[in-house]
């Protein structure tokens, strides 16, 4: 059955595809001696079939990825599973904690536990994950993900990607579609205007920005 990085990639999670196909087999079996195949001998080989492929269960996939990826990449995967990134949320915080606690306490488990503690619900993209982690690494307070701000004129809450509500600072990560002449640009303009009327400072971030420069801007706005 497919597991690890290969399974995560096929499921649309934010990982870079590795050159080897990751396969899980029962621990009693020998590794598969085939070029470009990496075998993981597992005690729990519970699996599900999707589109004709057998996939390791989600907990098994995550425990294998924890052996392969650095903590930051693993956090991005967990954020994706708990957020609207390309899908409805697949996990809640409670379910993730249960999944991690139920897994084997073997190689990779401490890293998965560490990543789980850093993961947050409602994150909309892996870029937002990396930005949030960069701010925390720099010693700044952790920003709130998708904080609700009531806009009276719209009659709804809007949710900046990241926010410091106590300082009225909103951080918005903007992909390519935010700069095309579409309805999205109009929505962004109206959002930022309304936030400004309420006294919020909006820091806009793109893929062209260096994370260090964003950290500096946030530090200046927070005056810390």
N, C-alpha and C positions, 0 to 999 in steps of 0.2 A: 504494500500500500504506500501511497505517496505521503511524505511527511516533511517536516522542517521547512527550509527555505523554498523548496520546490512547491510544496503544498500552499504555502503562504502566497507565493507569486501567482499560482493558478487561481487562488481565491480572491485575487485583486487587492491584496494587502501591500502596504508600502515597503517592499524590499527589493533590492537589486538581485536579479536572477543569477545564481551561481552556475558554473559550468557543469557541475555534477548533479545527477538526479538523486534526490534523497529518498531512500526507501526504508520503511520500518518492517522488521520481521520479528516473529516470536523469539525470545531469548534462547530457546533450545536449538534454534537453527544456526547454521554457520553463515557468515557474511556472503553476500552475492558477489562472486568473482567475475564481474563484467566491467569493461572499461567505462569510465565516466558515470559510474553508479556508486554512491556512498551508502553503506548499509548501517542502520542503527538497530541494534538488537534490544528489544523492549519487552518489559514484563506485561504491560497493558497494550494490546494491539486492537482495542476496540476501534471500529472504523465505520464510515458511512460511504455510500456510493452516490456520486454526483456526476451526471453527464457521462456515465460509463466508466468513470475512474473511481477506484477505491482510495479514499482519503483517511489518514489517521484521524482519530478524534481530536478536537480542538486543543484539549489539554496536552495531548501528546505532541502535537505540532509545536505548541509554544515551548514545551520543555526541550525539544530538539533545537528550535531557533535560539534558545538561551545559550546553547553550546556554541552557536555559530556567529552570533551578532553581538556588537558592543551594546552597552546598556541603552544609549540614546536611540539606537535603531529599534531596540525591543520596546522602548516606551512608545515610539511612533506606531508600532504595530498594535499595542494595547489601546492606545488612544483611538486608533481607527476602529477597533472592535467595539469600543464604547461610545462612538460618536456617529454623526451623520455622514462621515467621509465615504462617498460613493455607495452608501447603503444605509438602511435603518440600523440603529445600534444593535449589535449582535449580543453584547454582554452589558450587564449593569455592574456597578462597583461591587455589589454584594456577590454576584455570580462570579466575578473575576477573583475575588478574595477566596471564595470557596474552591474554585478551580485550582488556584495556586496551592492552597493548603492541602488539597487532596492528592497532589502530584507526588511523585517519588522524590525523596530528599537526596538526590544524587547530583552528579556534576551538572552544573547549569542552574540548579534550583536556587542557590543564593542570588544569582544574577536576576532570575525571573522575579524573585521576591522583591529585590531592590527596584526593578523596573515597575513592578506593580504599585509600589508605594509612590512612585513619581507620576504614574498615569492618571489622567483625568477624563471625566465624561464630557460629552458635547463638543469635543475638539473637531474642527471642520476640515483640517488638512495636516499632513505631516510637517509642512513648513511652519505652521503655528506651534506644533510640538517643539520643534527645534528652537524657535524663538523664545518660547516660555522657558525652556531648560537653560538657554543662554543667559537670560535675565537672572535666573536663580543662581547659576554658576558665578555670575558677576557679583553676587552678594546683595542683590536687590530683593525686595519683597516679591513673593510669588504673585503674579497677576491672576485675577479671577477669569475663568473661561466663560464666555457667553453671558456676562452679567446683564440682567434685564434693566433697561432704561425706558421709563414710560414717556412716550411722546404724545402729548395731549392732542396735537393737531392731527396725528394719524389715528389716534384712538387705539394704539397698540404699543407693546413693548418692542424695542429693537435690542439686539444683542451684539455688541462689539466683540470681535474675536477674543481680545484680551482687554482687561480693564483694571484700573486702580480706582475703585469707587470713592475711597476716602479723599483722593486728590483730583477726582474728575478727569482722569486720563484714560483715553480709549486708544487701543492699538489695533489697527486693521491691516491684515495681510492681504494684498491684492494681487491676484493672478492676472494673466494676460487678458482674460475676458473683461476685467474692470476698466480696460483702456480702449476697448472697441466701442464704436458709436452704436450702442444698443441700449435697451431698457435698463440694463445694469448700471450704466454710467449715470443715468437720470436718478435712479434709486440712491446711488452712492452720494450724489450731490445733495439730494434732499436730506438724507440721513445726516451728513456732516453739518449741513446748515442747522438742522434742528438740535444736534448735539452742541454746536457752538452757542446757540441761543440759551441753552441750559448751563452754559459755563464750562463745557467739556473741551479739553484739548485733544485733538485727534492726531495721532502719529501714524502716517501711512507708510507701509513697508512693502517693498517688491523684491523679486528675486535678484535684482541688481544691487540691492543694499547689502553692505557688509554687516554682519551681526554686531560687530564691535561699535559701529556707528549708531546703530539702533539703541544699543545699551547706553551709549553716551547721551543720546537724546532723552531717554527715559530717566536717566540719573539727573540730568539737568532739570527736567520737569518736576521730578520728585524733590529736588534740592537736597540730595543726600550724597 
